[in-house]
Amino acid sequence: MTDLAIIGAGNMGGALLTGLLAADLDPGRVVVVEPHAEQAGRIASEHGIKAVALDEAVRARVVVITVKPHLVPGVLGDIVATGHKPRLVVTAAGGVTTQQVEAALGSATAVVRCMPNTAVAIRQGVIALSVGLSATREHLGEVTELLAPLGQVLELPETQLDAVTALSGSGPAYFCLLAEALIDAAVLLGIPRPAAETMITQTAAGAGLMLRDQGKDPVALRAAVTSPGGVTIAAIHELERNAFRGAVMSAALAGRDRSTALGQNT
């Protein structure tokens, strides 16, 4: 039996695949389902794995669905049409609940909902998991073991998964947007763009490692570079004057609500 089948090898499916293969998952034990022939050919050539039809993929030990939310009902219908019930399905489609998947596939299929981010491609991701009614602790352990090499794995109530989607799921885009703004600010201040890009990307990488590895909260790390009457506090004052934190919180709320709406529209 194939160990893993990934249905949909776009941005998220491709990131998961890249990270798992980098973590020494045997390419011969992985298959993908990808309807676009050019994409399927590229993946097969690049990673040395097979692109297969759905009726073969659903027989894998773990089937991961990474298509866009609005495509999930069609994929579930196609799985039912194969006449084979997968043993364990992991969904990574924003807003799609375990209950929706269970209603389509039946209680014979264990369902785990997953929200990774694209940093799984470099094994530095965040992956939140929630189990459906038909999934056991053993199923959760199996999915956790599969995904653990890709970053931090957290188990959370499914009621929080839409918030996770808006935070860590979309989080890389927010940090990239901030980096883009800081690079443009550097150019505005007269620094050549290549130097600005090097300076800001390395600053982001260093700050991320300090946040993760130094055992201090963000407040303490920020305070360490915020001297009385200094440059940093002057800049932070301007950010706060423009409701920086409020804008971030509002963005997270908007993202959470959009994730919920996408699930309701499937």
Secondary structure, 3 states (H helix, E strand, C coil): CCCEEEECCCHHHHHHHHHHHHCCCCHHHEEEECCCHHHHHHHHHHHCCEECCHHHHCCCCEEEECCCHHHHHHHHHHHHHCCCCCCEEEECCCCCCHHHHHHHHCCCCEEEEEECCHHHHHCCEEEEEEECCCCCHHHHHHHHHHHHHHEEEEECCHHHHHHHHHHHHCHHHHHHHHHHHHHHHHHHCCCCHHHHHHHHHHHHHHHHHHHHHCCCCHHHHHHHCCCCCCHHHHHHHHHHHCCHHHHHHHHHHHHHHHHHHHHHCC
